[in-house]
Structure formats: C-alpha cells, structure tokens
Amino acid sequence: MEIGDYTVHVVDDEEPVRKSLGFLLGVAGFTVRLHDSATAFLAAAPGLRNGCLITDLRMPDMSGVELLKKLGDMHVRIPSIVVTGHGDVPMAVEAMKAGALDFIEKPFEDEVLIEAVRQAATRLKAPSDADADAINARIAQLSPREREVLTGVVAGLPNKTIAYDLDISPRTVEVHRANVMAKMEAKSLPELVRMALTVDLGGK
C-alpha cells in the first residue's frame, strides 16, 4: 500500500502535540487527520478505511486504552499505536491487550514513530495461521521456567513480583526475560506481548 493512500489519525488533547505529530508525519509523506479528543475520533471511526491510529494514553475525556476498547466494541479494526510519557510494563500490556500494535514512550526519535506507522500498514490483516505456528514453535523452545516468566510478563507483572511468585531472585528473572526475548525473536516488549497474545498465551 502506498503511504499516500494511507491516513494516519492522531488523537491528542494537546494542540501543540497534535500539530507537531501532524507536521512530522506529513513531511514523511502520510495523509494525516487530527482529532482533539477520543470522543471526536469515535464519531468518525465507523467509516474509517486504510489507516492507523496514534493516540495519547492519558486524555481527559477517556484514556487511550479506553478508546481502543470502545473501538473493539464497535468492531472497528484499525492498527493502533499508543504514545505516552508515563509508560510502564502493566500499561504496555493493557494497551496491547486492548489491541494496540505498538507502545511508544516519550521522548522518542522521529524515525521510531514513522517506522511504527509504516509497520502498521502491513498489519491491516489478522495474523495468519502460519504466524501463529511460528510463534508456537518459538514458545516450544522455552524452558518451563522461561515460560512461567513469559506468562508473568504478559500478565503485566514487574520483575520483583515475578521473582516473588516463582521464589527466585529479580536478577534471575532478568536473565530469563533476556532469554525469552532472544528465543521469541522479539525486538521490544510490545512485540513480545503481541506475539504471546496472538496465540492466547494468557489463556493457557
């Protein structure tokens, strides 16, 4: 899909942020529409096609996660990127479970956001059976302890809590997490969570 045929919808209650993101993406060649609230975006959501959503996490009318959940209730499928200055693991997991494709913490390099939007263009279709098979094959390579750590990460638990639950040290959890990232071939936490949710790891 050509990026000119692809509309990026930016939802942020702060006008300077909206305009800055709109300018950045416009210079990169994207068609951009700005929305000053989640409510305003929801009004236009049913008719959206060939686009993606960039939403701030914390907004006065509803949070970015609440927005994603409402889109899900409306059966509106649109690749979504959540941007926040208050990121942590539980919020990242909550956003991903609500349907976010990526989770980007401020401050970020311009190219990080642009690349995330480009990747969103390839995510308009649901994961294929082949994708799920590949992810299951990677999960099968995990040791039982690594699988337990992965389950804790996807549940949004911090390392200290996972360590307490498994009766191991936080440092050992860090080592297992690094091994999980490597074996799952995940470049970031959102990607790891997305892969795990694709095969419904949390329900197993």
C-alpha positions in Angstrom: 0.0 0.0 0.0 1.3 3.4 -0.9 1.7 5.7 2.1 -0.2 8.5 0.4 -3.3 6.2 0.3 -3.0 5.6 4.0 -4.5 8.0 6.5 -2.9 8.4 10.0 -5.3 9.6 12.6 -3.7 11.4 15.5 -5.7 11.7 18.8 -4.3 14.0 21.4 -6.0 16.7 23.6 -2.9 18.9 23.5 -2.9 21.1 20.4 0.9 21.6 20.1 1.4 17.9 20.3 -1.2 17.2 17.6 0.2 19.8 15.3 3.8 18.6 15.8 2.9 15.0 15.1 0.8 16.1 12.1 3.7 18.0 10.7 6.2 15.2 11.3 4.0 12.6 9.5 3.0 15.0 6.7 6.7 15.6 5.9 7.2 11.8 5.8 4.5 11.6 3.1 1.5 10.4 5.1 -2.0 11.8 4.8 -2.9 12.9 8.4 -6.1 13.8 10.2 -6.0 15.4 13.6 -8.6 14.8 16.4 -8.7 16.8 19.6 -10.4 14.1 21.7 -11.1 10.4 21.7 -14.8 11.2 21.6 -14.3 13.2 18.3 -12.4 10.3 16.8 -15.0 7.8 17.8 -17.7 9.8 15.9 -15.7 9.3 12.7 -14.5 5.8 13.4 -17.2 3.6 11.8 -16.4 4.9 8.3 -12.6 4.6 8.5 -10.6 2.6 6.0 -6.9 2.1 5.1 -5.5 4.0 8.1 -4.0 3.7 11.5 -4.5 5.4 14.8 -1.9 7.2 17.0 -3.4 8.0 20.4 -2.1 9.6 23.6 -2.5 7.3 26.6 -3.8 9.9 29.1 -6.5 12.3 27.9 -9.3 14.0 29.9 -12.4 12.5 28.2 -11.1 8.9 28.0 -7.7 7.2 28.1 -6.1 5.7 25.0 -6.7 2.2 26.4 -10.4 3.0 26.9 -10.5 4.3 23.3 -9.1 1.1 22.0 -11.6 -0.9 24.0 -14.5 1.1 22.6 -13.2 0.6 19.0 -13.2 -3.1 19.7 -16.7 -3.0 21.0 -17.7 -1.2 17.7 -15.8 -3.9 15.7 -13.6 -1.2 14.2 -10.3 -2.8 13.2 -7.6 -0.2 12.8 -3.9 -0.6 13.6 -3.2 1.5 16.7 -0.1 3.0 18.3 -0.2 4.3 21.9 2.1 7.1 22.8 2.7 8.1 26.4 5.1 9.9 28.7 4.1 7.6 31.6 4.9 4.2 30.3 5.4 1.1 32.4 5.0 -2.7 31.8 1.4 -3.0 33.1 0.2 -0.2 31.0 2.0 -1.5 27.9 0.4 -4.9 28.4 -3.0 -3.4 29.0 -2.7 -1.3 25.8 -1.6 -4.4 23.8 -4.4 -6.5 25.2 -6.8 -3.7 24.1 -5.5 -4.0 20.6 -2.5 -1.7 20.3 0.0 -2.6 17.7 2.8 -0.7 19.4 3.5 1.3 22.6 6.0 4.2 22.3 7.3 6.1 25.3 8.1 9.8 25.1 10.5 11.2 24.3 11.1 9.3 21.1 13.1 9.7 18.0 11.0 10.8 15.0 12.1 7.8 13.0 10.8 5.5 15.7 7.2 6.8 15.2 7.5 6.9 11.4 8.7 3.3 11.3 5.8 2.2 13.6 3.3 3.8 11.3 4.9 2.1 8.3 4.7 -1.2 10.1 1.0 -0.5 10.8 0.3 -0.5 7.1 1.3 -4.2 7.0 -0.9 -5.1 9.9 -4.3 -4.4 8.4 -5.0 -8.2 8.1 -5.2 -10.5 11.1 -2.3 -12.8 12.0 -2.3 -15.9 9.7 -2.2 -19.5 10.8 1.4 -19.5 9.7 2.2 -16.6 12.0 0.6 -18.5 15.0 2.5 -21.7 14.1 5.8 -19.8 14.0 5.1 -18.2 17.4 4.1 -21.5 18.9 7.3 -23.1 17.6 9.3 -20.4 19.4 7.4 -20.8 22.6 8.1 -24.6 22.4 11.8 -23.7 22.7 11.3 -22.0 26.1 12.2 -23.9 29.2 9.4 -24.3 31.8 10.8 -21.5 33.9 11.1 -19.2 30.9 7.5 -20.0 30.0 6.5 -19.0 33.6 8.4 -15.7 33.3 6.8 -15.0 29.9 3.4 -15.6 31.4 4.2 -13.2 34.2 5.4 -10.5 31.8 2.3 -10.8 29.6 0.2 -10.5 32.8 1.9 -7.1 33.3 3.8 -8.1 36.4 7.0 -6.3 37.3 10.2 -8.4 37.7 10.1 -8.2 41.5 6.6 -9.7 41.6 7.5 -12.4 39.2 10.6 -13.2 41.3 8.5 -13.4 44.5 5.8 -15.6 42.8 8.5 -18.0 41.4 10.7 -17.9 44.5 13.7 -16.7 42.6 15.8 -13.5 42.6 14.9 -10.5 40.4 18.3 -10.8 38.7 17.4 -14.4 37.7 14.1 -13.1 36.3 16.1 -10.5 34.2 18.2 -13.3 32.8 15.2 -15.4 31.9 13.5 -12.4 30.3 16.5 -11.8 28.2 16.5 -15.4 27.1 12.8 -15.2 26.3 13.3 -12.1 24.2 16.1 -13.9 22.3 14.2 -17.2 21.7 11.0 -15.4 20.7 13.0 -13.1 18.4 11.2 -10.1 19.9 12.9 -6.7 19.5 10.7 -5.0 22.1 8.3 -5.6 24.9 5.2 -4.7 22.8 6.3 -7.1 20.1 6.8 -9.9 22.7 3.4 -9.2 24.2 1.8 -9.1 20.8 3.2 -12.5 19.9 2.1 -14.0 23.1 -1.4 -12.6 22.7 -1.6 -13.9 19.1 -1.5 -17.4 20.4 -3.5 -16.6 23.6 -0.7 -17.5 25.9 -2.6 -15.9 28.9 -5.4 -18.4 28.5 -3.3 -21.5 28.6 
